[in-house]
Amino acid sequence: MLPVYKCDKTPDLPLPIKVLLNLNYPGWEFPEVSEDDCYSVRECGGPNAYAQMIIGDFNEDGLQDYAVLIQQSAEANDKGVAKPLFVHIVVFFRKAGGYKMDLVTSEGGSALILMRKGESDYDYGAQRDFTYPRDSIFSGVGMGGTSYIYENGRFRALTTSD
């Protein structure tokens, strides 16, 4: 019998996060994760890592924040014009009494990996090595990816995989 990894399952989110997602992204769902991406998530994040959710301290306030990868399915309006499928990365900063939601990007990848404060990586745009100054979000396992680092009240995107 093969072991069951969390990557093979969809995460169970805290109720306040589900409520915020339902209000702001009606019809949202977690995207499917390929076997290759799930393998990469397990290799980088361990057996308890999910592909659609990571937990870290992205704004370095000492509180546990969540980042989720969601999709909004394509649907047609009343004139039969289909809206495209969007894959979003949404972060939830822990605050007193709940969470503050922030859209990281609507060009999310196929999986999320937590990049821990102090880990090293390579910035292909700047052509140099760097160290993550705080917990950060990596999206897009496989053929390319982007890291999102929270700085000055917003997320900055770096190409860290090609």
PyMOL commands that set and color helices and strands:
alter all, ss='L'
color gray80, all
select helices_A, chain A and resi 6-8+15-24+35-45
alter helices_A, ss='H'
color red, helices_A
select strands_A, chain A and resi 28-29+53-56+65-72+75-76+82-83+86-95+98-105+112-115+120-123+128-131+136-139+145-151+154-161
alter strands_A, ss='S'
color yellow, strands_A
deselect
rebuild
show_as cartoon
